Amino acid sequence: MEKPGTVKTRTATSPNEVNTNKLPTIETFGGKEEADVIDLWNQCLVRDPITTDIFRRKILLDENFDPRGCLVAFSGGRAVGFSVALRRKHPYYGAGLEQGTGWITVFFVHPDFRRSGLGEKLIEASESFLKSVGVTAVYVSSYTPNYFAPGIDLDSYPESHTLLRKLGYRRFERVYSMRRSLLDFEISAEGEEASKSLDARGISIRVFEPMYISGLLNFLGTNYPGDLFRVAFEELRHDPNTNRILVAVQDRRVVGFSHYENEHFGPFAIDQSLSGMGVGTCLYDRTALQMKEKGIQNLWLAWANGHAKDFYYRRGLKVTRRYEIMLKELK
């Protein structure tokens, strides 16, 4: 009999029943169990459901996907646990390979197998894979672009947080999802004053035009390589005439940027040398106003921390979810 936690390649199909009397084995994802894994995902991660299309696009078709890090726990032929671990195999939009860094982007265990040691086995198997490819620091999660949540949801999945703490993970950062209605949005008196101040400094907020392509990409590539650059680059490649980007411009130089897609606000960035001058306030106000004028009724963002959380709170956004990005240094 296989020992619990054994990792192998699966070729058999899965029966219909979960057998809690059979010791689980951990195997690499083979493809035939896809529907079973997705059903289990939606049973376990009730606040983060997934579709077949998203599963394939954000996991199997991620350029950094490695089947050795995509693990499925089986008992009696049925999937009872799942985890995904990876590291960068391709440089990421100016951020490079981030060598030595790895991520566990998702993990879960069937309710009947929790507190059985299976969660520990999945995490340990993920760490073993990451060690084998040179990873020395593992984050849960913070991986971009294809993350499912910025970290562990402290309120929805407290057992996962407890498990990771037990296995030596510590808090790296606390982050928050936030939301507000746009039905009553108006530019505040503070925003009006900030706009006048920027005008006096020769800084203006404008809806993106193609003349700013080079300046925007240079601004982001220099100051915000990685995911912020990726969002702008992919948006422009998809539609070079997009109006879902706004820019702050000073002397024809891009010094700030904001983006939205449907109700999702972000990313959002300004030249740090202009911090405290109201550039962020005016960019946010103009973006929220444009969203409202397009008939969008709500604004939400997936990921804010520290001072950014306070900035959004002052603009009427409320916290909807609390996350903890966790980190473990591998020995």
C-alpha positions in Angstrom: 0.0 0.0 0.0 1.2 3.5 -0.8 2.1 5.7 2.1 0.1 8.9 2.6 1.8 11.7 0.8 3.3 9.6 -1.9 3.6 11.6 -5.2 3.1 9.7 -8.4 1.5 10.1 -11.9 -2.1 9.0 -12.0 -3.5 7.1 -15.0 -6.7 5.5 -13.6 -10.2 7.1 -13.7 -12.1 8.1 -10.6 -15.1 6.3 -9.1 -18.1 8.3 -7.8 -17.8 7.9 -4.0 -15.4 9.3 -1.5 -13.9 6.5 0.7 -12.8 8.0 4.0 -11.5 4.6 5.1 -8.8 4.5 2.4 -5.5 6.3 3.1 -5.0 9.2 0.7 -2.2 9.2 -1.9 -0.9 12.4 -3.4 -0.4 12.3 -7.1 0.5 14.8 -9.9 -2.5 16.2 -11.8 -3.1 14.1 -14.9 -6.1 15.8 -16.5 -8.8 13.2 -16.3 -9.7 14.3 -12.8 -10.3 17.9 -13.8 -14.1 17.9 -13.3 -13.6 16.2 -9.9 -11.1 18.7 -8.7 -13.3 21.7 -9.8 -16.3 20.2 -8.0 -14.1 19.8 -4.9 -12.8 23.3 -5.2 -16.3 24.8 -5.3 -17.3 22.7 -2.3 -14.2 23.8 -0.2 -13.6 27.4 -1.3 -17.1 28.6 -1.2 -16.2 32.4 -1.4 -13.9 31.8 -4.4 -15.7 29.5 -6.8 -14.1 28.6 -10.1 -15.2 27.5 -13.6 -13.6 25.1 -16.0 -12.5 27.9 -18.2 -10.8 29.9 -15.4 -9.2 26.7 -14.1 -7.6 26.0 -17.5 -6.7 29.6 -18.2 -5.2 30.5 -14.8 -3.6 27.2 -13.8 -2.9 24.9 -16.8 -2.2 27.6 -19.3 -0.1 29.8 -16.9 3.4 30.0 -18.5 5.0 29.0 -15.2 2.8 26.0 -14.7 4.7 22.8 -13.8 2.7 19.6 -13.4 5.1 18.5 -10.7 3.7 21.3 -8.5 0.1 20.6 -9.3 -0.9 17.9 -6.8 -4.1 16.0 -6.2 -4.9 13.9 -3.1 -7.0 10.8 -3.8 -8.9 8.4 -1.6 -10.8 5.5 -3.1 -10.2 7.0 -6.5 -11.8 10.4 -5.7 -10.1 13.7 -5.3 -10.0 14.8 -1.7 -7.3 17.5 -1.8 -5.6 19.8 -4.2 -2.7 22.3 -4.3 -0.7 24.3 -6.8 2.9 25.4 -6.3 5.1 27.2 -8.9 8.1 29.4 -9.5 8.8 31.7 -12.4 10.2 29.9 -15.5 10.0 33.1 -17.6 11.0 36.7 -16.7 8.1 38.8 -15.7 7.8 42.2 -17.3 10.9 43.8 -16.0 10.8 42.0 -12.6 12.9 39.1 -13.9 12.7 35.5 -12.6 12.5 36.5 -8.9 14.9 33.6 -8.4 14.6 31.7 -5.1 11.0 32.7 -4.7 8.0 30.3 -5.1 4.3 30.5 -4.4 1.5 28.2 -3.3 -1.4 29.8 -5.1 -4.2 27.5 -3.8 -4.8 24.5 -1.6 -7.8 22.8 0.0 -8.9 19.5 1.5 -12.3 17.7 1.5 -14.2 18.5 4.8 -14.1 14.8 5.7 -10.3 14.7 5.6 -9.6 17.8 7.5 -7.6 17.4 10.8 -6.4 14.1 9.4 -2.9 15.2 8.4 -3.7 15.4 4.7 -3.4 19.2 4.6 0.1 19.0 6.1 1.1 16.3 3.5 -0.1 18.5 0.6 1.9 21.5 1.8 5.0 19.4 2.5 4.8 17.8 -0.9 4.4 21.3 -2.5 7.5 22.5 -0.5 9.4 19.5 -1.6 8.8 20.3 -5.2 9.7 24.0 -4.7 13.0 23.0 -3.0 13.8 20.7 -5.9 13.7 23.7 -8.3 15.8 26.1 -6.2 13.1 27.9 -4.2 14.2 29.2 -0.8 11.2 31.4 0.2 7.5 30.4 -0.3 4.6 32.8 -0.3 0.9 32.1 0.1 0.0 33.6 -2.2 0.7 37.1 -3.8 1.7 35.5 -7.1 0.9 37.5 -10.2 -0.7 37.5 -12.6 -2.8 34.4 -12.0 -3.6 34.6 -8.3 -7.0 33.6 -6.9 -6.8 35.6 -3.7 -4.0 37.8 -2.4 -3.5 35.6 0.6 -5.4 33.5 3.1 -8.9 34.9 3.9 -8.8 35.1 7.6 -12.6 35.1 8.1 -13.6 32.5 5.5 -10.8 29.9 5.8 -9.4 30.2 9.4 -8.4 26.5 9.4 -6.0 27.1 6.5 -4.4 30.0 8.4 -4.0 27.8 11.5 -2.5 25.0 9.5 0.1 27.3 7.8 1.1 28.8 11.2 1.6 25.3 12.5 3.9 24.5 9.5 6.1 27.5 10.1 4.6 30.1 7.9 4.4 33.7 9.3 2.5 36.8 8.3 4.3 38.7 5.6 1.6 41.3 5.0 -2.0 42.1 5.8 -4.1 43.1 2.8 -7.7 44.0 2.2 -10.4 43.8 -0.4 -12.6 47.0 -0.4 -15.8 48.3 -2.1 -18.1 51.2 -2.4 -21.3 52.2 -4.3 -20.9 54.8 -7.1 -24.5 55.7 -7.1 -23.9 58.7 -4.8 -20.3 59.4 -5.9 -19.3 63.0 -6.3 -15.9 64.7 -6.4 -15.3 66.0 -2.9 -14.3 69.5 -1.8 -10.9 68.0 -1.0 -10.7 66.7 -4.6 -11.7 70.0 -6.1 -9.0 71.8 -4.1 -6.4 69.1 -5.1 -7.3 69.6 -8.7 -6.8 73.4 -8.5 -3.4 72.8 -6.8 -2.3 70.4 -9.5 -3.4 72.9 -12.2 -1.1 75.4 -10.6 1.8 73.0 -10.8 1.1 72.1 -14.4 -0.2 68.6 -13.6 -3.4 67.4 -15.3 -5.5 64.2 -15.3 -6.4 63.0 -18.7 -8.2 60.0 -20.3 -5.6 58.0 -22.1 -4.7 58.7 -25.7 -2.4 56.8 -28.0 0.1 59.7 -27.8 0.9 58.5 -24.3 1.8 54.9 -25.1 5.5 55.4 -24.9 5.4 57.7 -21.9 3.1 55.5 -19.9 5.1 52.3 -20.5 8.4 54.1 -19.7 6.9 55.4 -16.5 5.7 52.0 -15.4 8.7 50.1 -16.6 11.0 52.4 -14.6 8.9 52.8 -11.5 6.6 49.8 -11.3 8.0 46.8 -13.2 6.1 43.6 -12.9 2.3 43.4 -12.6 1.4 47.1 -13.0 3.5 47.2 -16.2 1.8 44.0 -17.3 -1.7 45.3 -16.8 -1.1 48.5 -18.9 0.9 46.6 -21.6 -1.8 43.9 -22.1 -4.6 46.5 -22.0 -2.8 48.6 -24.7 -2.0 45.6 -26.8 -5.6 44.5 -26.7 -6.9 48.1 -27.5 -4.4 50.9 -28.2 -7.3 53.4 -28.0 -8.5 52.2 -24.6 -10.4 54.7 -22.4 -10.1 52.5 -19.3 -6.7 54.1 -18.5 -6.3 57.6 -17.1 -2.9 59.3 -16.8 -1.5 62.2 -14.8 0.7 64.3 -17.0 3.3 67.0 -16.1 5.2 68.8 -18.9 4.1 66.0 -21.3 5.6 63.4 -19.0 3.4 60.7 -17.5 3.7 60.8 -13.7 0.6 58.7 -12.7 -1.7 56.1 -14.0 -5.0 54.4 -13.1 -7.0 51.5 -14.7 -10.4 49.9 -14.3 -12.2 47.0 -15.9 -15.9 46.8 -15.3 -16.3 47.4 -11.5 -12.7 46.5 -10.7 -10.6 49.5 -9.9 -6.8 49.2 -10.3 -4.0 49.0 -10.5 -3.2 52.6 -9.6 0.2 54.3 -9.3 1.9 57.7 -9.1 5.4 59.0 -9.2 6.6 58.8 -5.6 8.3 62.2 -5.9 4.8 63.7 -6.2 3.4 61.9 -3.1 1.3 64.2 -1.0 0.5 66.7 -3.7 -3.0 65.3 -4.5 -2.1 63.4 -7.7 -3.6 60.2 -6.3 -6.7 61.9 -5.1 -7.4 63.4 -8.5 -6.6 60.3 -10.4 -9.0 58.3 -8.2 -11.7 60.9 -8.4 -11.6 61.2 -12.2 -11.5 57.4 -12.6 -14.5 56.8 -10.2 -16.4 59.6 -12.0 -15.8 58.0 -15.4 -16.9 54.6 -14.1 -20.1 56.2 -12.8 -20.7 58.0 -16.1 -20.4 54.7 -17.9 -23.3 53.3 -15.8 -21.0 51.2 -13.4 -22.8 51.2 -10.1 -20.0 49.8 -7.8 -16.3 50.1 -7.4 -14.1 47.4 -5.8 -10.5 46.6 -5.5 -8.9 43.3 -4.7 -5.8 44.3 -2.8 -4.9 47.3 -0.6 -2.6 47.5 2.3 -1.3 50.0 4.9 -1.6 53.6 3.8 -3.4 52.6 0.6 -6.2 51.1 2.8 -6.5 54.3 4.7 -6.5 56.3 1.4 -9.5 54.3 0.1 -11.3 54.3 3.4 -11.3 58.1 3.4 -13.0 57.9 0.0 -15.9 55.8 1.2 -14.6 52.3 0.5 -15.3 49.7 3.2 -13.3 46.5 3.9 -15.1 43.4 2.5 -12.4 40.7 3.1 -9.2 40.5 5.2 -6.2 38.5 3.9 -2.8 37.5 5.2 0.0 36.9 2.8 2.2 34.3 4.5 5.8 33.5 4.0 8.1 30.6 4.9 11.9 30.4 4.5 12.8 26.9 3.4 15.7 25.3 5.1 
